[in-house]
Amino acid sequence: MKQTQHQAILSALEDGQRLTGLDALKLCGTMKLSTRIGELKKKRHKIKDKYIKVKDRHIKIYWLGRGTL
């Protein structure tokens, strides 16, 4: 059975991964990670996020709320 985008993202976060938009594209083919994260947060998952600087731009990174970045 194929995982949904929610299941794939949540599984990766539960495994301790930190995800960016590019990670989500590779993981489950979505370019809407922020939307999927928002939907998971509404279901009471403790997902944290932070902008980080990579070269000359900022990207958002997400992780499960068991600590800091």
SVG drawing of the C-alpha trace seen along z (x, -y; Angstrom):
<svg xmlns="http://www.w3.org/2000/svg" viewBox="-6 -36 33 38">
<polyline fill="none" stroke="black" stroke-width="0.4" points="0.0,0.0 1.4,-3.4 1.9,-5.9 0.1,-9.2 2.2,-12.4 1.1,-13.0 2.3,-9.5 5.6,-9.8 6.4,-13.2 5.3,-12.2 7.3,-8.9 10.4,-10.8 10.0,-13.3 9.4,-10.5 12.6,-8.9 14.4,-12.1 14.9,-13.6 14.7,-17.3 12.9,-18.2 13.2,-21.0 11.0,-21.6 13.6,-19.8 13.6,-16.8 9.8,-16.6 10.0,-16.7 12.4,-13.8 10.6,-11.9 7.0,-12.0 6.8,-14.3 5.2,-17.3 6.2,-20.9 3.7,-21.9 5.6,-20.9 4.4,-23.9 0.8,-23.1 1.2,-19.4 3.0,-20.5 0.1,-22.9 -2.4,-20.1 -0.4,-17.9 -0.1,-20.6 -3.9,-21.0 -4.0,-17.3 -2.0,-18.2 1.4,-16.9 4.2,-18.9 6.2,-20.0 8.7,-22.8 10.2,-25.0 12.9,-27.5 14.4,-29.5 18.1,-28.8 20.5,-30.6 22.0,-28.5 24.5,-30.4 22.6,-33.6 19.1,-32.6 16.9,-31.4 15.0,-28.1 12.6,-26.7 13.4,-23.4 10.9,-21.3 11.4,-18.7 9.3,-16.9 9.1,-18.9 11.6,-16.9 14.3,-19.5 15.8,-22.4 17.6,-22.7"/>
</svg>
